[in-house]
Amino acid sequence: MLAYVLRRVLAAIPVMGVVALFVFLLLRLTPGDPAAIIAGDTATPAQLEAIRTSLGLDKPIPVQFLTWISQLAHGDLGTSLISKTPVTTLIGQRLGPTLNLALVTMVLSILIAVPMGVLAAWKHGTLIDNLVMALCVLGFSVPVFVIGYVLIQVFAINLRWFPVQGFSTIANGIGPFAQRATLPAFTLASIYVALIARMTRASLLDVLGEDYIRTARAKGVGERIVLFRHALRNSAVPILTVIGTGFALLISGVVVTESVFNIPGLGRLIVDAVLARDYPVIQGLILLTSGIYVFINLMVDLSYSLLDPRIRY
């Protein structure tokens, strides 16, 4: 068990190293001069050169990379070229709304999708199964921003049950938080409910044909116990993989939803940084989302040893 954990942890380190190198080279080799962005259109060549020197852009790329890695080792992601604010501060200000929205979305998706997938597998080939699969196809097919605007029109404008836009933290109260998080969470959940439900159905269908399931039924074990205690538990590995990957994607992929609902999260920060070519902020955000993705996948891998004892060996 310990050897498996160490192997997975050590395997994640070079992945982050490759990501860091890729991010550094990608942004250094793209068109655009950060000095010109900072100084403006009226800057003189001397002013541009002074800014490049202060940012270290006049040094060779290998030297820039080593300097950047050294700063990362000390937890310094640099300073925004536009706001002059440390990148870690900007990320800290925006991480809360995105993380809260991702958690609510994933919990909501699991509570809806897993029972849907179990029901579809149990009623395989019936009208219920076809209806669940049709809803999953609809969830995959309709763009997120369309679902968001429809929910706003129906529940915020027509019925006035929820605010149109904005976000409130849990510190301000569960009620205000739930009011402002419900519509964005349901908007994002439309995709992940479809994904998790399809995976749950497919995994259960594979397990329900096993001999031990037929034996349990022959012994008179109740269908609910067969489905949830035996079948669902033994099909949990692929479902857990989809859930973990989906949560990682939520952290980095809420740009459209945050824009539609005017949520001040990482998605909005990514858009602003890209439009302004704020290289340090872009680098910090890519590293953060990549690190979260690697960490969650590592946690999913480690959980396999709890779900499947064979991995211990």
CORWO-V880836 format. One record per residue. N is the residue number from 1. PSI is psi as a letter, one per 20 degrees, with the letter a starting at -180 (NA if undefined). Layout:
BEGIN
n=N psi=PSI
n=N psi=PSI
END
This chain:
BEGIN
n=1 psi=g
n=2 psi=h
n=3 psi=h
n=4 psi=g
n=5 psi=g
n=6 psi=h
n=7 psi=g
n=8 psi=h
n=9 psi=g
n=10 psi=h
n=11 psi=h
n=12 psi=h
n=13 psi=g
n=14 psi=h
n=15 psi=g
n=16 psi=h
n=17 psi=g
n=18 psi=g
n=19 psi=g
n=20 psi=g
n=21 psi=g
n=22 psi=g
n=23 psi=g
n=24 psi=g
n=25 psi=h
n=26 psi=g
n=27 psi=h
n=28 psi=h
n=29 psi=i
n=30 psi=q
n=31 psi=q
n=32 psi=q
n=33 psi=o
n=34 psi=h
n=35 psi=g
n=36 psi=h
n=37 psi=g
n=38 psi=g
n=39 psi=h
n=40 psi=r
n=41 psi=h
n=42 psi=j
n=43 psi=q
n=44 psi=r
n=45 psi=h
n=46 psi=h
n=47 psi=g
n=48 psi=g
n=49 psi=h
n=50 psi=h
n=51 psi=g
n=52 psi=h
n=53 psi=g
n=54 psi=h
n=55 psi=i
n=56 psi=j
n=57 psi=i
n=58 psi=i
n=59 psi=r
n=60 psi=q
n=61 psi=g
n=62 psi=h
n=63 psi=g
n=64 psi=g
n=65 psi=g
n=66 psi=h
n=67 psi=g
n=68 psi=g
n=69 psi=h
n=70 psi=g
n=71 psi=g
n=72 psi=h
n=73 psi=h
n=74 psi=j
n=75 psi=j
n=76 psi=o
n=77 psi=j
n=78 psi=a
n=79 psi=q
n=80 psi=p
n=81 psi=h
n=82 psi=g
n=83 psi=i
n=84 psi=k
n=85 psi=q
n=86 psi=p
n=87 psi=h
n=88 psi=h
n=89 psi=g
n=90 psi=g
n=91 psi=g
n=92 psi=h
n=93 psi=h
n=94 psi=i
n=95 psi=h
n=96 psi=g
n=97 psi=g
n=98 psi=g
n=99 psi=g
n=100 psi=g
n=101 psi=g
n=102 psi=g
n=103 psi=g
n=104 psi=g
n=105 psi=g
n=106 psi=g
n=107 psi=g
n=108 psi=g
n=109 psi=g
n=110 psi=g
n=111 psi=h
n=112 psi=g
n=113 psi=g
n=114 psi=g
n=115 psi=h
n=116 psi=g
n=117 psi=g
n=118 psi=g
n=119 psi=g
n=120 psi=h
n=121 psi=h
n=122 psi=g
n=123 psi=k
n=124 psi=p
n=125 psi=i
n=126 psi=a
n=127 psi=h
n=128 psi=g
n=129 psi=g
n=130 psi=h
n=131 psi=g
n=132 psi=g
n=133 psi=h
n=134 psi=g
n=135 psi=h
n=136 psi=g
n=137 psi=h
n=138 psi=g
n=139 psi=h
n=140 psi=h
n=141 psi=h
n=142 psi=p
n=143 psi=q
n=144 psi=g
n=145 psi=h
n=146 psi=g
n=147 psi=g
n=148 psi=g
n=149 psi=h
n=150 psi=g
n=151 psi=h
n=152 psi=g
n=153 psi=g
n=154 psi=g
n=155 psi=h
n=156 psi=g
n=157 psi=g
n=158 psi=g
n=159 psi=h
n=160 psi=k
n=161 psi=h
n=162 psi=q
n=163 psi=q
n=164 psi=g
n=165 psi=r
n=166 psi=r
n=167 psi=q
n=168 psi=p
n=169 psi=r
n=170 psi=h
n=171 psi=h
n=172 psi=j
n=173 psi=q
n=174 psi=h
n=175 psi=g
n=176 psi=h
n=177 psi=g
n=178 psi=h
n=179 psi=g
n=180 psi=i
n=181 psi=i
n=182 psi=g
n=183 psi=g
n=184 psi=h
n=185 psi=g
n=186 psi=h
n=187 psi=g
n=188 psi=h
n=189 psi=h
n=190 psi=h
n=191 psi=g
n=192 psi=h
n=193 psi=g
n=194 psi=g
n=195 psi=g
n=196 psi=h
n=197 psi=g
n=198 psi=g
n=199 psi=h
n=200 psi=g
n=201 psi=g
n=202 psi=g
n=203 psi=g
n=204 psi=h
n=205 psi=h
n=206 psi=g
n=207 psi=h
n=208 psi=i
n=209 psi=j
n=210 psi=q
n=211 psi=h
n=212 psi=h
n=213 psi=g
n=214 psi=h
n=215 psi=g
n=216 psi=g
n=217 psi=h
n=218 psi=h
n=219 psi=i
n=220 psi=j
n=221 psi=p
n=222 psi=q
n=223 psi=h
n=224 psi=g
n=225 psi=h
n=226 psi=g
n=227 psi=g
n=228 psi=h
n=229 psi=h
n=230 psi=g
n=231 psi=g
n=232 psi=g
n=233 psi=g
n=234 psi=i
n=235 psi=j
n=236 psi=h
n=237 psi=g
n=238 psi=h
n=239 psi=g
n=240 psi=h
n=241 psi=g
n=242 psi=g
n=243 psi=g
n=244 psi=g
n=245 psi=g
n=246 psi=h
n=247 psi=g
n=248 psi=g
n=249 psi=h
n=250 psi=g
n=251 psi=h
n=252 psi=i
n=253 psi=k
n=254 psi=k
n=255 psi=g
n=256 psi=g
n=257 psi=g
n=258 psi=h
n=259 psi=g
n=260 psi=g
n=261 psi=j
n=262 psi=l
n=263 psi=p
n=264 psi=m
n=265 psi=a
n=266 psi=h
n=267 psi=g
n=268 psi=h
n=269 psi=h
n=270 psi=g
n=271 psi=g
n=272 psi=g
n=273 psi=h
n=274 psi=g
n=275 psi=h
n=276 psi=i
n=277 psi=l
n=278 psi=n
n=279 psi=g
n=280 psi=h
n=281 psi=g
n=282 psi=g
n=283 psi=g
n=284 psi=g
n=285 psi=g
n=286 psi=g
n=287 psi=g
n=288 psi=g
n=289 psi=h
n=290 psi=g
n=291 psi=g
n=292 psi=g
n=293 psi=g
n=294 psi=g
n=295 psi=g
n=296 psi=g
n=297 psi=h
n=298 psi=g
n=299 psi=h
n=300 psi=g
n=301 psi=g
n=302 psi=h
n=303 psi=h
n=304 psi=h
n=305 psi=h
n=306 psi=h
n=307 psi=h
n=308 psi=o
n=309 psi=h
n=310 psi=h
n=311 psi=h
n=312 psi=h
n=313 psi=NA
END
